[in-house]
Amino acid sequence: MKTVDIIVPCYKRPEYTRQCLGTIQQNTVYPNVRFLLINDGSGNDGTEQILHSFLDQNPTNSVALRHDINIGLRNTLIEAFGVLIRGKPADYIVKIDNDCLPPAEWIRNLVWLMENNDVDLLAPDVYPSHPADRFGKEKKGSKLLFSDTIGGNWIMKRDLLPKKGFSFTEDRTLSGAWQLMQGIIHGNKAKTAWTKEVVLQDMGHWSGKHPNHLKSKEHFEYSKEIGREVSWKPK
């Protein structure tokens, strides 16, 4: 059975982190999985205690890192990739935002979709998606949502882990994370896809208070590079 490393970066919003990790604990019924939790400078808001509670429940297959200051998602991902490369990375790397709730059997289903489709990086759908008027396109199931999942939620093959060419920057914006993942995708000529078979619930979008509800030409340009949709019928 394939092995999986799950990266969960956390920055503030401890109430989301608690729900996210609780749902991951409940719905990750998969034997060969490890967790890398990263507290990216959340301060004294309770995030650290939440992560340590998860470690206590998963002492043999989880590690937590802590930043005294926020270094941003891009740099956090680079750090996580380095940790995995210095060890023995799993067959697949999963990244999930700390404001998302995964469904039952999500890892098993994502691995099945990767194994049965010719794809290097796969993004699950997220519900609810952005408002219909954000780009004048569809609501739920919109391929435009892939622009968020590139920076936020995905499963990718171990071979895509960057071994060189990426260093820390001062960019702490989400655009920096999108650019990092785009560089990895293009640098490896990776085949990307998205799926509605695995749907994450985004607590930030659900509440209507997500800080990244911004209409952005840059965001829209990213979203055009989608890849096909994959489902339970392999292609």
Phi and psi in degrees as a GROMACS rama.xvg file:
@    title "Ramachandran Plot"
@    xaxis  label "Phi"
@    yaxis  label "Psi"
@TYPE xy
-65.3138  147.345  LYS-2
-95.1682  154.304  THR-3
-138.673  131.374  VAL-4
-105.317  130.265  ASP-5
-113.011  119.911  ILE-6
-98.7484  128.469  ILE-7
-128.181  92.2741  VAL-8
-74.2214  141.221  PRO-9
-130.948  129.133  CYS-10
-137.207  105.995  TYR-11
56.0023  -157.135  LYS-12
46.5095  56.8127  ARG-13
-59.8892  -28.8128  PRO-14
-65.6013  -34.2268  GLU-15
-70.7167  -43.38  TYR-16
-59.681  -42.4628  THR-17
-61.5933  -45.1101  ARG-18
-68.1748  -41.0007  GLN-19
-60.9827  -51.749  CYS-20
-68.3079  -34.0968  LEU-21
-64.1458  -39.9723  GLY-22
-71.3951  -38.8298  THR-23
-59.6793  -45.3065  ILE-24
-58.2815  -42.1643  GLN-25
-75.7405  -37.3614  GLN-26
-103.377  -0.0492825  ASN-27
-97.7822  76.3862  THR-28
-94.0897  78.4727  VAL-29
-146.386  128.047  TYR-30
-73.3946  -32.0704  PRO-31
-108.238  66.5799  ASN-32
-132.025  144.601  VAL-33
-129.808  154.294  ARG-34
-120.212  133.615  PHE-35
-120.725  105.137  LEU-36
-100.818  136.827  LEU-37
-130.584  118.403  ILE-38
-90.4071  102.637  ASN-39
-90.5752  67.2072  ASP-40
71.1919  42.5859  GLY-41
-77.8748  -8.17332  SER-42
75.9268  -145.463  GLY-43
-104.674  43.5439  ASN-44
-92.545  2.76341  ASP-45
101.961  -7.45338  GLY-46
-59.1791  -43.2831  THR-47
-60.6024  -41.5022  GLU-48
-65.9331  -36.6048  GLN-49
-64.9629  -42.9881  ILE-50
-65.1468  -40.9928  LEU-51
-68.6658  -30.6555  HIS-52
-63.9456  -39.6494  SER-53
-65.3877  -41.8357  PHE-54
-60.172  -40.2801  LEU-55
-62.5092  -32.9725  ASP-56
-82.4966  -19.5515  GLN-57
-132.737  62.8125  ASN-58
-70.147  -22.7956  PRO-59
-96.9424  -11.1789  THR-60
-138.395  29.1664  ASN-61
-142.906  146.201  SER-62
-136.184  144.036  VAL-63
-124.753  137.812  ALA-64
-114.737  152.617  LEU-65
-133.074  134.224  ARG-66
-107.551  134.269  HIS-67
-71.5007  -27.9399  ASP-68
-127.998  156.93  ILE-69
-72.1529  124.192  ASN-70
-108.412  -1.87397  ILE-71
90.2799  159.348  GLY-72
-66.0136  -40.317  LEU-73
-58.0296  -51.9589  ARG-74
-67.4183  -33.3649  ASN-75
-64.0596  -41.2161  THR-76
-65.2129  -41.6229  LEU-77
-60.3113  -42.7898  ILE-78
-62.034  -44.621  GLU-79
-62.5818  -43.0114  ALA-80
-60.0428  -41.3482  PHE-81
-63.3269  -41.0921  GLY-82
-60.392  -43.7499  VAL-83
-67.4169  -41.5991  LEU-84
-65.3415  -39.4306  ILE-85
-68.42  -23.822  ARG-86
-95.1911  -138.285  GLY-87
-123.381  96.7577  LYS-88
-63.9503  151.161  PRO-89
-71.447  173.99  ALA-90
-63.9208  -36.4346  ASP-91
-129.167  145.241  TYR-92
-113.457  128.437  ILE-93
-114.962  138.805  VAL-94
-123.535  129.464  LYS-95
-133.928  136.107  ILE-96
-69.3334  152.119  ASP-97
-78.9762  3.08321  ASN-98
-110.305  17.2364  ASP-99
-116.501  145.981  CYS-100
-113.042  118.457  LEU-101
-81.1568  150.59  PRO-102
-80.9235  172.938  PRO-103
-59.2221  141.234  ALA-104
60.5729  26.2015  GLU-105
-63.2268  -40.9245  TRP-106
-69.4206  -45.61  ILE-107
-57.9919  -41.1793  ARG-108
-72.3139  -38.9805  ASN-109
-64.5695  -42.2132  LEU-110
-62.5832  -42.2971  VAL-111
-60.2136  -43.6426  TRP-112
-64.9826  -37.8187  LEU-113
-67.523  -40.4107  MET-114
-71.6643  -25.5711  GLU-115
-110.333  10.8388  ASN-116
-137.551  148.261  ASN-117
-81.4434  82.0348  ASP-118
-145.945  145.595  VAL-119
-101.133  -31.8446  ASP-120
-138.607  130.26  LEU-121
-127.174  133.011  LEU-122
-110.269  128.235  ALA-123
-74.2715  161.557  PRO-124
-77.2717  162.681  ASP-125
-131.047  135.319  VAL-126
-125.85  136.684  TYR-127
-76.8987  151.457  PRO-128
-84.6154  -174.18  SER-129
-69.5139  159.16  HIS-130
-56.5612  150.111  PRO-131
-60.2436  -32.0105  ALA-132
-84.0096  1.45168  ASP-133
-61.665  -45.9282  ARG-134
-125.137  9.10718  PHE-135
70.5565  27.1635  GLY-136
-121.898  -158.5  LYS-137
-69.6266  167.566  GLU-138
-94.5447  -112.558  LYS-139
-60.846  137.06  LYS-140
84.7404  4.25926  GLY-141
-65.4752  136.134  SER-142
-66.2517  -20.6363  LYS-143
-61.0087  -24.4766  LEU-144
-65.2691  -18.6151  LEU-145
-59.6267  -28.1171  PHE-146
-61.7869  -33.4526  SER-147
-73.8122  -41.8439  ASP-148
-70.1679  -26.1244  THR-149
-58.285  -43.0406  ILE-150
-84.5088  -20.545  GLY-151
-110.131  -61.4655  GLY-152
-131.835  124.367  ASN-153
-164.971  165.336  TRP-154
-126.427  134.075  ILE-155
-138.842  158.725  MET-156
-69.8232  150.205  LYS-157
-56.5398  -33.2425  ARG-158
-61.0294  -19.2981  ASP-159
-83.5874  -8.98543  LEU-160
-58.0708  124.581  LEU-161
-73.4004  125.776  PRO-162
-95.8095  -17.9518  LYS-163
-163.128  168.395  LYS-164
93.8835  -5.44513  GLY-165
-126.201  128.405  PHE-166
-131.006  167.168  SER-167
-64.1403  146.133  PHE-168
-132.608  176.564  THR-169
-83.937  -3.01509  GLU-170
-77.4467  111.903  ASP-171
-109.996  14.3764  ARG-172
-86.4517  163.241  THR-173
-65.8742  -29.41  LEU-174
-58.8596  -34.5216  SER-175
-62.7591  -38.4654  GLY-176
-68.1272  -40.33  ALA-177
-61.7025  -43.1758  TRP-178
-64.0843  -38.707  GLN-179
-59.2041  -49.961  LEU-180
-67.3758  -35.2193  MET-181
-63.7613  -39.6208  GLN-182
-62.6869  -40.4271  GLY-183
-64.9969  -44.6949  ILE-184
-62.2909  -50.5789  ILE-185
-71.2987  -37.1201  HIS-186
-64.1747  -28.4354  GLY-187
-102.127  1.53894  ASN-188
49.9717  44.9001  LYS-189
-73.4267  145.608  ALA-190
-90.1605  118.495  LYS-191
-108.001  155.589  THR-192
-156.121  169.463  ALA-193
-136.001  163.708  TRP-194
-146.512  146.597  THR-195
-99.5757  2.0585  LYS-196
-74.9153  -24.2021  GLU-197
-123.007  116.906  VAL-198
-120.659  123.387  VAL-199
-93.6085  144.609  LEU-200
-93.2674  121.199  GLN-201
-91.95  108.569  ASP-202
-67.1568  -32.0247  MET-203
-64.7052  -49.2142  GLY-204
-67.9221  -34.678  HIS-205
-60.2451  -40.2401  TRP-206
-78.2584  -14.3001  SER-207
76.9738  10.2992  GLY-208
-115.731  17.1272  LYS-209
-62.8431  129.472  HIS-210
-70.3407  -9.78371  PRO-211
-107.989  22.4417  ASN-212
-77.9296  74.2728  HIS-213
-122.612  135.127  LEU-214
-82.3641  121.035  LYS-215
-139.753  127.546  SER-216
-61.5984  -39.7894  LYS-217
-60.8199  -44.114  GLU-218
-60.4848  -42.8371  HIS-219
-65.2218  -39.5652  PHE-220
-62.8112  -41.0887  GLU-221
-59.0528  -40.0135  TYR-222
-69.8735  -12.9728  SER-223
-77.0286  -16.7541  LYS-224
-97.0311  81.0588  GLU-225
-96.2892  -51.3626  ILE-226
87.422  171.255  GLY-227
-82.6099  169.386  ARG-228
-90.2539  138.181  GLU-229
-118.511  153.748  VAL-230
-143.964  -165.099  SER-231
-69.3162  -12.6748  TRP-232
-95.5643  105.685  LYS-233
-58.4437  145.718  PRO-234
